[in-house]
């Protein structure tokens, strides 16, 4: 199964893409390790992860056919 990974903001500059299809990854820690190996520059920036449009923290399982997004920090007012 595949998952869709989206990059936003400065993360698209680092990766050179805004979307990527990957084989399913079990959890967010495994996903981070995978993309860090492919895009080492991501290790130098802070970003948040969403799974199916829900913000997550820590290591979380990734369901099959999930839509995962890496988003730079943002603030609201």
C-alpha positions, 0 to 999 in steps of 0.5 A: 500500500502507498501513502501520500506525503505532502510538504509545505512552505520551506520544506518544499525548497529542501525536498524539491517537491510538494508531494511524494508517494511512498510505500506505507510506513508503520509510524511517524518515527520510521517516516522521519528516518526515511525522509531524513535519509532521502533529504538530510536538510530536513533534520535542520528544520522544525516541522509538524506532522499531520495524519489525515488532517489531524496534528499529531505529536510523538511517535504515532501509527500511520494508518493504511492509505494515509495522507501525511503532511510535513508542515513548518511551524505557523502562528495564528492570531 
